[in-house]
Amino acid sequence: MVIQGSLTLGQLTSFVMYLGLMIWPMLALAWMFNIVERGSAAYARIRTMLEEAPVVNDGSEPTPEGRGTLSVAVREFIYPQANKVSLEKVNFTLQPGQMLGICGRPAPARAPFWR
């Protein structure tokens, strides 16, 4: 278009400069939508967990007495087919009646505790 004379070199330069100015706001908008979607997915997972019925009902049946403490000490855990560490430096002790909540990335990150 510049060669044909329908667009001047200054107009082309201005157009390219305006495009450059618009790139960062567009990237920020896309980043914001990404964060909102990730937050929405996390909220849906938390909501399904909170909507589950409790395991213990109003204490109508007394809980059994604890028999001792549970101590877990994992220096590192690697799956047999993997070549990177899945868990590292996990230490905790639970007394009778205590609960432990394990939070983290989706299920595969917490799976070693249940196997």
N, C-alpha and C positions, 0 to 999 in steps of 0.2 A: 504494500500500500504506500510505503514511503517512496519506492522507486516509481510508482505510477503517479505520484503527486497528490493522491487523495488524503494523505496523512503526512503531516510534517514530522521532521525528526524530533522536534520539541514535544509534539503531542504524543508520539510513541514513547519518549522518555518519561513524560508525565504519567502515562498509562502504566508503564512498568513500575514506576515509583509508587503509584497508588496501590498496585497489586502487592508490592512488598510491604506497604503499611497495613494492608488488610490481612496478611498471613497470620501475624501473631494473635490478633483478637479471635480469628477463626480457630486457631490451634487451642487457645484457652477455652473457647466454648466447647470444642470437642472433648477436651480434658475434663471439663466440668460435667458433661453428660456421662462420660465414662465413670467418674467418681459417683455420680448419682445412681447409675445402674448397679455398680458394685455394692453400694450401700443398700439399695433396694433388695438385692439378692441376699445380703447378710441379714437384713431385717426379716425377710421371709423365713429364713432358716431359724432365727431366734424365735420368731412368733410361733412356728409349728412346735418348737420345743416347749415353749411356755403354755401352749394350749393343751398339751397332753394331760390326761388325768393323773392325779398324784398316786403313787404306789401305796402309800399309807393313808388309810381313811380315818380321820378324826380320833385316832387312838383307841378305837373300840377293842382292838386286840393288842395287848402289851408286846412291845418288842423284846426279843430275847436278850439276855444279858451278854455283853461282850466277853470274849474269851481271852483277849490280849490285844497287843498292838500289831499293826501292820507296818512294816518298814520296807521301803523300796529304795534301792540305790543302784542306778544304772549309770555306768561311766560312759558307755556309748553303745548304740544298737545299730547294726547294719543288716539289711535283708540279704539273704544268701545270693540272690542274683544281682544285687545292686553294688555299686562301687562308691557310694557316698553315704555318709552317716545320716540316719533317720532321727535318732534321739541322742542327745548328748547332755551329760551332767544333770540327770533327773534324780532328785533325792527328796523323799518326804516320809513322814511317819504319821499314822492315823491312830488315835486312841479310840476305844470303844465309844460308839455314838457319834463320832465325827464323820463328816462327809467331805469329799474331795470333788471339785468341779474341774474338768479338764477342758480348756478352751484352746482353740487354735484354728489352723487352716482346715478345710473340709476333711472328712473322715480318714483318708489315708495317713494323715499326719498323726492321728491318735490311735490308729490300729494296733501298733505294737503293745499297747497296754492291755488289750483284750485277748491277745494270742498267747 
